[in-house]
Amino acid sequence: MFGRSQDDRPPLQRALDAAATLKPGTWESVEALAQLAVACQGSPDAARIYRTAAEAAAQLKAGTFESVRALVWLHRAAEGLRPADTPRG
C-alpha cells in the first residue's frame, strides 16, 4: 500500500512501527502519538505511547492552531485511557 513492497501487516502494527520513526519534538508527533494511544486502548502499549506524547507536548511551544489540535488529541487520549471508575474532568 505505501512504498514499493507489499506490507500485509495489520494497519495498527504498521502505525506502531511508523511511530518509532516520527520526528520527536513536533506537534505532529504529539497528535499522531495521542491518536495511536487511543487506537491501542486496552493494550499494554497505550499508556506508554500516551506518556511519550505528553512528555513531547510539555516541551513544545504553544500558541498555534497545530498545538491546539494536538493538545485536544492528547486530552482525548487521556479521557479514553482513564479507567471507567475515575471521575472525568
Buried (B, 14 or more C-beta within 10 A) or exposed (E): EEEEEEEEEEEEEBBBEEBEEBEEEBBEBBBBBBBBBBBBEEEEBBEEBBEBBBEBBEEBEEEEEBBEBBBEBBEBBBEBBEEEEEEEE
